[in-house]
Structures are given as C-alpha cells and as structure tokens.
C-alpha cells in the first residue's frame, strides 16, 4: 500500500506541479499583456497630447491669420492711397486729391461688400429701427406719420446681415 500511496502522491504532486506551471505561465502571459497594454496606453496618451497641442497650435494660427485675405484685399486700396498722397504733394490740385480719395473709398467698400459680405445700412428717409439705427437727436415734425430718419451722422454697416455698427442718426417723430 505504501507503494500505491507513493504513486498517488507522485501523481498528485505532478498534477500540482503542472497546475502551478500552468498558473505561472498564465501569470507570465497576463503580466506581458498588462505591460503591452500599459505601453499602448502611454502611446495613446502621448498621441492624444500631441493631437491636443497640434489643435491648439492650428487654432492659434487660424486666429492669427484669420484676416489674411481681408488684409490682402485692402493692400490695393492702400497702395492707391499712397499714390493719391504722392500726386497731391506734386500737383497741389485738391480736386484731383478729392477724386482720388473718393475712388479709393469706393474701391474699399466694393471689396468689403463683394468679398466679405459688408453692406451699408440705408437710413435717411427710412422708418427708424432701433436694431439698425442709434438716435443721436430726436425732433418733432407734424408732417410725419411715424418715426423717420431725417439725417445720418455716421453710416451703419451689416456683416452678412448682422448689424456690425448701427447708423447714428437724427430721428423725426410725429408731433403729439
């Protein structure tokens, strides 16, 4: 019997050794998988941080260069202003200077309107609209049926339909 006990003991020991070896192998595999996942996690975090920095840099560049096209569009009229100043200094003809300044002003407005969506707010003769007009002066006029803009002190503008700057106006209102 003791031989049988020894065989059983040996078998149990061998099974235990195999089980322990299997568990150790699984543990080693799990440790390798954990190490690989940690490394992958670190790479992903580094990639995410690099992406965040790149997005921040791209946003800063977008803000810094947002007006690049606008400025490029205005360089031509700026050059024309310089030419008008030079011509005025040489000719001393103020009517030509006036005409040159008017031309450049029209060129700037046309560029801003065509390329950037700027539009003037029509004011004089229109019904007063507090969304588009800012009343600087109000006078009573018995000939009026409703509040009407009589005079424009400062031109108002819209950008893509949104009021950028209201017109500063003199308003006539019906006499009470």
C-alpha positions, 0 to 999 in steps of 0.5 A: 500500500505504501507503494500505491500511496507513493504513486498517488502522491507522485501523481498528485504532486505532478498534477500540482506541479503542472497546475502551478506551471500552468498558473505561472505561465498564465501569470507570465502571459497576463503580466506581458499583456498588462505591460503591452497594454500599459505601453499602448496606453502611454502611446495613446496618451502621448498621441492624444497630447500631441493631437491636443497641442497640434489643435491648439497650435492650428487654432492659434494660427487660424486666429492669427491669420484669420484676416489674411485675405481681408488684409490682402484685399485692402493692400490695393486700396492702400497702395492707391492711397499712397499714390493719391498722397504722392500726386497731391504733394506734386500737383497741389490740385485738391480736386484731383486729391478729392477724386482720388480719395473718393475712388479709393473709398469706393474701391474699399467698400466694393471689396468689403461688400463683394468679398466679405459680405459688408453692406451699408445700412440705408437710413435717411428717409427710412422708418427708424429701427432701433436694431439698425439705427442709434438716435443721436437727436430726436425732433418733432415734425407734424408732417410725419406719420411715424418715426423717420430718419431725417439725417445720418451722422455716421453710416451703419454697416451689416456683416452678412446681415448682422448689424456690425455698427448701427447708423447714428442718426437724427430721428423725426417723430410725429408731433403729439 
